[in-house]
């Protein structure tokens, strides 16, 4: 059996994550290799316009693409940071690397994680490992000098997500990092990032318009910023925002920070609000039927008169929440934390 040699090309596009991938020959074979992963996460500081922004990632997903290479075995990894996920749309799994519950974003490192074993079947062969992240996974740890701190919570929420989207478009698309192993000369993937100059000019203009406008309606501000309230605010900082009475059915608010927000009479039916911070928020009269509130923090929130029929509250924290006349019929409450509730 012929021995196979590997050519390695490593291309990286964001310094907030450093990836080192190795193919380690399996003893006693000529064509099998273990995939060994090392990752290091560091918040990255960037100068944008007249200010500074520091950002990190909450989640990244590692995808494999194999050409004339077979995945012999995918290891079950015993780590709270990384998990193998079987993909029903592909014969290959992917790996999700997620921040720890006690952390706000990915930090630290992963060392010498064996993802599995691959076998080269014939030449030419190629293995591509790609790390991808979504807008919802971008976490802004610091924002300085881009706007005054006395703006309204609604304006802050919209500007924060517009800034996060700019960072995602210019630093993290189409992928965070890519490593290629191949028998042939390697042609790196083309980066189709949108023009940074044009996006920077757009960001500057929107910052000025939103700062100067007398409008404060959440939907109006999102429209000015070119953001879709149903999809672009996942992972956003909406602390103290006023979303009272808005129609946000099926919205993606995963990871969102709505601490102290006014959500009275809001329609968030079928919305994804998992892993959200809703502590101290006012959800009185809110329509949350079928909403995904898994592992969300509703500590000291008001759910008086709220409709949570069929909502998923698995692992959610409802300590000291106001449950006066709250409808919880058919809600999933496995692992839900109750205690010191008003009206409960």
C-alpha positions as CSV (number, residue, x, y, z in Angstrom):
1,X,0.0,0.0,0.0
2,X,1.3,3.4,-1.0
3,X,2.3,5.9,1.7
4,X,0.5,9.2,1.5
5,X,2.0,12.6,2.1
6,X,0.0,15.6,3.2
7,X,0.6,19.2,2.0
8,X,-0.8,21.8,4.4
9,X,-2.2,25.2,3.8
10,X,-3.5,27.3,6.7
11,X,-5.5,30.5,6.1
12,X,-6.9,32.6,8.9
13,X,-8.9,35.7,8.8
14,X,-9.7,36.7,12.4
15,X,-7.3,37.0,15.3
16,X,-10.0,36.5,17.8
17,X,-9.5,32.8,17.2
18,X,-6.3,30.8,16.5
19,X,-6.7,27.3,15.1
20,X,-4.0,24.7,14.7
21,X,-5.0,21.5,13.1
22,X,-2.8,18.4,12.7
23,X,-3.1,15.1,10.9
24,X,-1.3,12.5,13.0
25,X,-0.4,9.2,11.2
26,X,-2.0,6.2,12.9
27,X,0.7,3.6,13.8
28,X,0.7,0.5,11.6
29,X,-1.2,2.1,8.7
30,X,-0.1,4.0,5.6
31,X,-3.3,5.9,4.9
32,X,-5.0,6.7,8.3
33,X,-4.6,9.9,10.3
34,X,-6.1,11.2,13.5
35,X,-7.4,14.8,13.3
36,X,-6.0,16.8,16.2
37,X,-7.5,20.2,17.1
38,X,-6.0,23.1,19.1
39,X,-7.9,26.4,19.5
40,X,-7.2,29.6,21.4
41,X,-9.8,32.3,21.9
42,X,-8.8,36.0,22.6
43,X,-11.1,39.0,22.4
44,X,-10.0,41.2,19.5
45,X,-9.8,45.0,19.7
46,X,-10.4,47.1,16.5
47,X,-10.4,50.8,15.7
48,X,-13.6,51.7,13.9
49,X,-14.3,55.3,12.8
50,X,-13.4,57.5,15.8
51,X,-13.8,54.7,18.4
52,X,-12.6,51.4,19.6
53,X,-14.5,48.1,19.8
54,X,-13.5,44.8,21.4
55,X,-15.3,41.7,20.4
56,X,-15.3,37.9,20.9
57,X,-17.3,34.9,19.8
58,X,-19.9,32.9,21.7
59,X,-20.1,29.9,19.4
60,X,-18.2,28.5,16.4
61,X,-18.9,25.4,14.3
62,X,-16.3,23.3,12.8
63,X,-17.2,21.6,9.4
64,X,-15.3,19.0,7.4
65,X,-15.2,18.6,3.7
66,X,-13.6,15.4,2.4
67,X,-12.5,14.5,-1.1
68,X,-11.3,10.9,-1.6
69,X,-11.0,10.7,2.1
70,X,-13.3,8.7,4.4
71,X,-14.2,9.5,8.0
72,X,-13.5,6.2,9.8
73,X,-14.5,7.2,13.3
74,X,-15.7,10.4,15.0
75,X,-14.7,10.5,18.6
76,X,-17.1,11.3,21.5
77,X,-15.3,14.2,23.2
78,X,-15.5,14.7,26.9
79,X,-15.3,18.5,27.1
80,X,-17.8,21.1,28.1
81,X,-16.6,23.3,25.3
82,X,-16.9,21.1,22.3
83,X,-19.7,18.7,21.2
84,X,-20.0,16.5,18.1
85,X,-23.4,16.9,16.4
86,X,-24.7,14.5,13.8
87,X,-26.0,16.3,10.7
88,X,-29.1,14.8,9.2
89,X,-28.4,16.5,5.9
90,X,-24.9,15.1,5.6
91,X,-23.0,11.8,6.2
92,X,-20.5,13.9,8.2
93,X,-21.0,15.4,11.6
94,X,-20.0,18.9,12.6
95,X,-18.6,20.1,15.9
96,X,-20.0,23.0,18.0
97,X,-17.7,24.9,20.2
98,X,-19.8,26.9,22.7
99,X,-18.8,29.2,25.6
100,X,-19.3,27.9,29.1
101,X,-22.5,28.8,30.9
102,X,-20.6,30.9,33.5
103,X,-18.8,32.9,30.7
104,X,-20.3,35.4,28.3
105,X,-18.1,34.4,25.3
106,X,-15.4,31.9,24.3
107,X,-12.2,32.4,26.1
108,X,-9.1,30.3,26.9
109,X,-8.1,27.3,24.8
110,X,-8.8,23.8,23.7
111,X,-5.7,21.5,23.5
112,X,-5.0,18.3,21.6
113,X,-8.6,17.4,21.0
114,X,-8.9,14.3,18.8
115,X,-11.9,14.7,16.5
116,X,-11.6,11.4,14.9
117,X,-9.8,9.2,12.3
118,X,-9.8,9.6,8.5
119,X,-8.6,7.3,5.8
120,X,-7.2,8.4,2.4
121,X,-8.9,6.3,-0.3
122,X,-7.0,7.4,-3.4
123,X,-5.2,10.4,-5.0
124,X,-5.9,13.2,-5.5
125,X,-7.3,13.8,-2.0
126,X,-8.2,16.9,0.1
127,X,-9.4,17.6,3.6
128,X,-10.8,21.1,4.4
129,X,-11.7,22.2,7.9
130,X,-13.8,25.4,8.2
131,X,-14.8,27.3,11.3
132,X,-18.0,29.4,10.9
133,X,-19.9,31.7,13.1
134,X,-23.2,33.6,12.9
135,X,-24.1,37.2,13.6
136,X,-25.8,36.1,16.8
137,X,-22.5,34.6,18.0
138,X,-20.7,38.0,17.9
139,X,-20.4,39.5,21.4
140,X,-19.2,43.1,21.8
141,X,-17.3,43.2,25.0
142,X,-16.4,46.9,24.9
143,X,-17.5,49.9,22.8
144,X,-15.8,53.3,23.3
145,X,-16.1,56.6,21.5
146,X,-18.7,55.7,18.9
147,X,-21.7,57.3,20.5
148,X,-22.6,59.1,23.7
149,X,-23.8,57.1,26.7
150,X,-27.0,59.2,27.2
151,X,-28.8,57.8,24.1
152,X,-32.0,55.8,24.7
153,X,-31.9,52.1,25.3
154,X,-33.7,51.5,22.0
155,X,-31.1,53.5,20.0
156,X,-28.3,51.7,21.9
157,X,-29.8,48.4,21.0
158,X,-30.0,49.2,17.3
159,X,-26.6,50.7,17.1
160,X,-25.0,47.8,19.0
161,X,-26.4,45.3,16.5
162,X,-25.5,47.4,13.5
163,X,-21.9,47.6,14.7
164,X,-21.9,43.8,15.4
165,X,-23.2,43.2,11.9
166,X,-20.4,45.4,10.4
167,X,-17.8,43.4,12.3
168,X,-19.3,40.1,11.2
169,X,-19.5,41.2,7.6
170,X,-15.9,42.4,7.5
171,X,-14.1,40.0,9.7
172,X,-16.0,36.7,10.0
173,X,-17.6,36.0,6.6
174,X,-17.7,33.6,4.9
175,X,-15.7,31.8,7.6
176,X,-13.6,32.6,10.7
177,X,-10.8,30.3,9.8
178,X,-9.9,27.5,7.3
179,X,-7.3,24.8,7.1
180,X,-6.7,22.7,4.0
181,X,-4.7,19.4,3.7
182,X,-4.2,18.2,0.2
183,X,-2.1,16.0,-2.1
184,X,-2.1,18.7,-4.8
185,X,-1.2,22.3,-5.0
186,X,-3.7,24.3,-2.9
187,X,-5.9,27.1,-4.1
188,X,-7.2,28.9,-1.0
189,X,-10.9,29.6,-0.9
190,X,-12.0,33.0,-2.2
191,X,-13.1,35.5,0.4
192,X,-16.2,37.4,-0.8
193,X,-16.3,39.9,2.0
194,X,-18.3,42.9,1.2
195,X,-16.3,46.1,0.6
196,X,-15.2,47.4,4.0
197,X,-15.0,51.0,2.9
198,X,-18.6,51.0,1.7
199,X,-19.8,49.3,4.8
200,X,-17.8,51.7,7.0
201,X,-19.4,54.7,5.2
202,X,-22.8,53.2,5.7
203,X,-22.1,52.6,9.4
204,X,-21.0,56.2,9.8
205,X,-24.1,57.6,8.2
206,X,-26.5,55.4,10.2
207,X,-24.7,56.3,13.5
208,X,-25.4,60.0,12.7
209,X,-29.0,59.5,11.5
210,X,-30.0,57.4,14.5
211,X,-28.3,59.7,17.0
212,X,-30.1,62.8,15.6
213,X,-33.6,61.4,14.9
214,X,-36.3,62.2,17.4
215,X,-37.8,58.7,16.7
216,X,-37.5,56.1,19.3
217,X,-39.8,53.3,18.2
218,X,-37.8,50.1,18.0
219,X,-39.1,49.0,14.6
220,X,-38.5,52.5,13.1
221,X,-34.9,52.6,14.3
222,X,-34.3,49.1,13.0
223,X,-35.6,50.1,9.6
224,X,-33.3,53.1,9.5
225,X,-30.4,50.9,10.3
226,X,-31.3,48.3,7.7
227,X,-31.9,45.6,10.3
228,X,-34.7,43.1,10.4
229,X,-36.2,42.9,14.0
230,X,-37.1,39.3,13.4
231,X,-33.6,38.0,12.6
232,X,-30.9,40.5,13.2
233,X,-31.1,41.0,17.0
234,X,-30.2,37.5,18.2
235,X,-27.3,38.0,20.6
236,X,-28.0,41.7,20.9
237,X,-27.8,44.0,23.9
238,X,-31.4,45.3,24.4
239,X,-31.0,46.2,28.1
240,X,-33.9,48.4,29.2
241,X,-35.3,48.6,25.7
242,X,-39.0,49.3,25.1
243,X,-40.6,46.7,22.9
244,X,-44.1,47.1,24.4
245,X,-46.9,45.9,22.2
246,X,-44.7,44.9,19.2
247,X,-45.5,42.0,16.9
248,X,-42.4,39.8,17.0
249,X,-43.9,36.4,16.5
250,X,-41.3,33.8,15.4
251,X,-38.4,36.3,16.0
252,X,-34.9,35.0,16.7
253,X,-33.8,36.5,20.1
254,X,-31.4,33.7,21.1
255,X,-28.7,34.9,23.5
256,X,-30.3,38.4,23.6
257,X,-29.9,40.6,26.7
258,X,-33.4,42.0,27.6
259,X,-32.6,42.7,31.2
260,X,-35.0,45.3,32.6
261,X,-36.8,45.7,29.2
262,X,-40.4,46.7,28.8
263,X,-42.1,43.8,27.0
264,X,-45.6,44.4,28.1
265,X,-48.2,43.0,25.7
266,X,-45.5,42.0,23.2
267,X,-46.2,39.1,20.8
268,X,-43.3,36.7,21.0
269,X,-45.3,33.6,20.1
270,X,-43.1,30.8,18.6
271,X,-40.0,33.0,19.1
272,X,-36.6,31.7,20.0
273,X,-35.6,33.4,23.2
274,X,-33.4,30.6,24.5
275,X,-30.3,31.5,26.6
276,X,-31.7,35.0,26.9
277,X,-31.3,37.4,29.9
278,X,-34.8,38.5,30.9
279,X,-34.1,39.1,34.6
280,X,-36.1,42.1,35.8
281,X,-38.0,42.4,32.5
282,X,-41.7,43.3,32.4
283,X,-43.5,40.7,30.3
284,X,-46.9,41.5,31.8
285,X,-49.6,40.4,29.3
286,X,-47.0,39.1,26.9
287,X,-48.1,36.5,24.3
288,X,-45.4,33.8,24.5
289,X,-47.4,30.7,23.3
290,X,-45.0,28.1,21.9
291,X,-41.9,30.3,22.6
292,X,-38.5,28.7,23.2
293,X,-37.3,30.0,26.5
294,X,-34.8,27.1,27.2
295,X,-32.2,28.1,29.8
296,X,-33.3,31.7,29.8
297,X,-33.0,33.9,32.9
298,X,-36.3,35.2,34.0
299,X,-35.3,35.9,37.6
300,X,-37.4,38.7,39.1
301,X,-39.3,39.2,35.8
302,X,-43.0,39.9,35.7
303,X,-45.0,37.3,33.8
304,X,-48.3,38.5,35.2
305,X,-51.2,37.7,32.8
306,X,-48.7,36.3,30.3
307,X,-49.6,33.5,28.0
308,X,-47.0,30.7,28.0
309,X,-49.2,27.9,26.7
310,X,-46.9,25.2,25.2
311,X,-43.7,27.3,25.8
312,X,-40.5,25.5,26.4
313,X,-39.1,26.6,29.8
314,X,-36.6,23.7,30.1
315,X,-33.7,24.8,32.4
316,X,-35.1,28.4,32.7
317,X,-34.6,30.4,35.9
318,X,-38.0,31.8,37.2
319,X,-36.8,32.5,40.8
320,X,-38.8,35.4,42.2
321,X,-40.7,35.9,38.9
322,X,-44.3,37.3,39.2
323,X,-46.6,34.5,38.0
324,X,-49.9,36.1,38.9
325,X,-52.5,34.7,36.5
326,X,-49.8,33.4,34.2
327,X,-51.0,30.6,31.9
328,X,-48.5,27.7,31.8
329,X,-50.7,25.0,30.4
330,X,-48.7,22.4,28.4
331,X,-45.5,24.3,29.0
332,X,-42.3,22.2,29.3
333,X,-40.8,22.8,32.8
334,X,-38.1,20.0,33.1
335,X,-35.3,21.5,35.2
336,X,-37.1,24.9,35.4
337,X,-36.2,26.7,38.6
338,X,-39.1,28.1,40.6
339,X,-39.0,29.8,44.0
340,X,-40.3,32.8,46.0
341,X,-42.8,33.5,43.1
342,X,-45.6,36.0,43.4
343,X,-48.9,34.4,42.5
344,X,-47.3,31.1,41.7
